[in-house]
Amino acid sequence: MAIESILKNEHCEWLDVEMATEDDLAFLHNRYHINNLLLEDTIDPNHLPKYEEVDEVKFFLMRENTDLERQTLNTISDVSTKLSLFVLPNLIITIHRMKSKSIREVNEDIEKQPQLKEILSSDQLALKLALQVMKTYDNESQHLMEVLDNMENEIFLKNTNQTNQIRRLYKLKRKSGLNTRILNISSDWINKFHTLKLEDVEVMDLIDKQKDVIADFDHLNAQTTNLISMFLALSDQKANQVMKLLAMFSVYFLPLTFIAGVYGMNFDNMPELKYPYGYYGTLSFMALIVIVTFIYFRRKKW
């Protein structure tokens, strides 16, 4: 079976289940009398964060941020993975589908503090796991902000206008939006930590962390939207510069083309064709037109 005992003291036991099978869920139901509907929620990959309480079992369904790079960013599963947390008297059960960063880091932190390991209660352990889940979004927001800063430097300082820039910006916006959605929905289970035997100040640390991360992602969403708008405006400006250059060449060559067209007509009665210096005079007149047009453009600072 995939059930592992990570921590056990006189106040708490921590059981962890990775890639739970039907046999694992049946064992948990029979051994700890956990409702089957709650256990079924743990194997649904796209389930939203929530909190439920049945008898003495308090069920926190969290979602932690994942580092996996998905090509499509359509659902919350593309940026996060479930971490199910059952809190029973003197017992914690965590269930997850893949390796959990939060569980690993909390376990490492407990191992570094032998005294804490002996006195940690199930409610305190649940709070540590929840804080670590929020920290994964904090790390993600910092990473995405660094990516955004690099893209901004490429666009404005290095003056690059690559076609894939808009795709990268759109992907960044989608990822940021999905994370914001998860964090907003997570308010339900975060507020339910008041039902545990914890001090209000401890629960407020968790609520404050959620608010900080939401504010970071809101700022990131706004910055990404602004950068997309500026990138499109910059692309339009460059296109306008090209059109302006083409228009200037047209102004130069339009009168010249007109003159060449007039004297290219095959009429017998064209007196200018008899002039011995007509060819050079026409070229000089064309050159004069170019010089006058150039001086006019310079004075207009075009």
N, C-alpha and C positions, 0 to 999 in steps of 0.2 A: 504493500500500500504506500501511497505517496504522503502519508501523514507523518510529520516530523515534529518532535518536541524540541523547541528552541530554548525555552527558559522554564525553570520550575523552582519556586521557592514556597515558603509557608503562606504567602499572600496571593500568589498568582501562578498559573501555568499557561504557557504560550504554545499552542499547536499551530503548525503551518502546513497548508495543503497546496501543492503546486500541480497544475494540470489534473484537477480532481476527476475521478472516474465515477461511474454510477455506484460502484461498490463503496467508494470513499464516502459519497453522500449518504448512502444507506447506513453505513456505520455511524456517521455523525448523527443521523436522525434517531437511530436506535439507542445510541450510547448517551446522547445529551438532549434528546427530545426536542430537536430543532425542527420547526415546521418545514415540510417538504417544499412548499411554495417559495420560502426564503432560500432554500438550498438550490432550487432550480434557477433563481435569479443570478446565482453566482456563475453559471455556465453560459449565460446569454452575453455574447461579446459586445453588443450594442446597447446594453441596458444603461439608462440614465442614472446619475447619482441620486440616492434617496436614503431615507431613514424609516425603519419600521420596528415596532416593538410587539412581540407576542409572548405572553406570560412573562418569564424572567429573562427572555432572550432579547437583547437590543442589537439590531442589525444596521450597520452602517455600510452602505455601498458607495465606496469612493472611486474616483478615477485619478490615477497619477499620470503625469506627462511621460511620454516615451520618446527616446532618441531615434526611433526608426524613421527612415526617410521614405515616405510613401509617394508614389507618382500622382495618385489622386487624393484630393483633400475634400471629400464629400461628407463624411460622417465623423463623429467624435472618436470613433475607433481608429481613425487614421493618425491621431495625435496623442491618444491616451490609451491606457489599459486599465481594466477593473482591478480593484483591491477590495475584496469583501471582508468585513470585520464583524465578527460575532462576539459580543460582550456578555458573558454570563458571570454569576457570582464566582470570583476567584479563578476565572478562566477566560482566555482570549483565543479565538480561532480565526486565523487569516486564510483566505482562499484566493488564489490568483491563477491566471492562465499561463503566464510567462514569468521569467525572472523579474523580481521586484527590486528596484533601486531603494525604495523606502524601507523595505524589510531588511535588506542587506545593511544599509547605513545605520538603522536603529540598532540592529544586532551588534554591529561593530562598536557603536557608541556605548552600549551596555557592557560589552566585554572589557572596555577600557576602564570601567568604574565598578570594581567588585562590590563596593559597599552598596551602590545603587541596585545592583543585581539582586541583592538579598532582601531589599525592602520594597522593591517596586510592586505596586498593586496593578490589578487588571485595568482599572480606570486610568491610572497614570500612563500605563503602557499604550492604551488606546489613544491618549492625547499625544504621546510622542510620535506614534505612527501618523496621526492626522497632520501634525506639524510638518513632518517629513514629506508627506504628500504635497502639502502647499509649497514646500521648498522646491520641489521639482518644477513647479510652474514659475517660481521666482528665478530659478536658473535658466529656464527656457526664455523668459522675457528678456533677461540680460543678453543671452546669446542672440536672439532675434534683433535686439537693438544694435548690437555690434555689427550684424550683417547689414542692417539698414544704414548705419553710418558708413560702412565700406562702399555700399552701392551709391550713396549720396556723393561720396568723394569721387567715385568713378564717373558719375554723370556730370558734376559741376566743376571739379578741379582738373580731372584728366580729360574732360570734355569728350567722353566716349558716348556714342549713340548706337550701341549694339541693339540688334533686333530682339535679342533674348532678354534684354533688361526689363521690358514691360512684363514678360512672362514671370521673371523672378520676383518682381514687385507684386504681381497678382498672387503668386503662390505664397508670398510672405503675408499678404493681407488675408488670404483664406486661412492660413495656419493661425494667425493671431486671432481671427474671428472665432474659430472653433474653440480655442483655449478660453477666450472670454466667455463663450456660451457655457462651457463646462463649469467655470468658476462661479458664474451667476446661479446656475442650477444647484451648485454645491452648498449654497446657503442653507438649504433644508437640513442636511445632516450635520453641518457645522453648528448650527444653533441648538441642535439636540444634545450637544455635549453638556449643556446645563443640567441634563437629567442624570448625569454621572456624579459620583461622589468626588467632585473636584471643587477647588476654590474658584470664585468668580474671576479672580485676576488671572488664573491659569487659562480659563476658557477665553477670556478677553484677548490673551496673546494669540490664540488661534484665529479669532474673529478679526483682529487687527492685521494678522498676516494675510488673510484672505482679502481684506480691503486694500492692502498695499499692492498685492499682486494684480487685483482687478484694475487699480489705478494705473499700474505700469502697462498693462495690456491696452487699456483705453488710450493712454498716451501713444503707445505703439500704433494702434489703429489709426489715430488721427495723423500721426507723422507719415505713415505709409500712404494714406489717402492723399495727403498734401504732396508727397513726393511723386505719386502717380500723376497728379494734376500738373505739377511743374515739369515732369518729364515729357508729358504730352505737349505742354506749351512750348517747351524747348524744341521738340521735334517740329512743331508747326513753325516756330521761328526760323529754324534752319531751312525748312522747305520754302518759307517766304524769301529767305536770302537767295536761294537758288532761282526762284521765280523773278526776283528783282534783278539778278545778274542777267538772266535771259532777256528781260525787258530792256535793259540797258543796251545789250548787243543789238536788239531789234531796232532801237532808236538810232543807233549808229548806221546800221545797214539798210534801213528802210529808204531814206532819201537816195543812198547810193544805188540801191536796186532800182528805184524809180528812174533815175537818170540813165542807168544802163539799159533799162527796158525801153525808154523813149528812143535812144539812139540805136537800139537793136531792131527797130521796126524797118521793114523792107519797102519803104515808099521811095519813089523815084524823085519826088520833089522835096528834098531835105537840104536846104542851103548850107547848113553847118558842115555837111559832109565834104563840101568843096574847099573849106578853109584849110590851108596847109598846116596850121598849128591847132586845129580843132581837137585832135586827140590829146595833146598835152594840156590844152586849156581845160578840157573836161576833167582830166585827172587832177589838175590843180584845184579846180572847183570842188571836186569830191574831197580832196585833202583838207580844203578850207572848211567844209561842212563838218568833217571829223574833228578838227581842232576846235571849232566854235562849240560843238556839242560837248567836247571834253571839258572846256573851260566852264561851260554852263553847269555841268555836273559837279565840278569841283567847288564852284561857288555855292551851290545848293547842298554841298557836303553829302552827296549821294554816293 
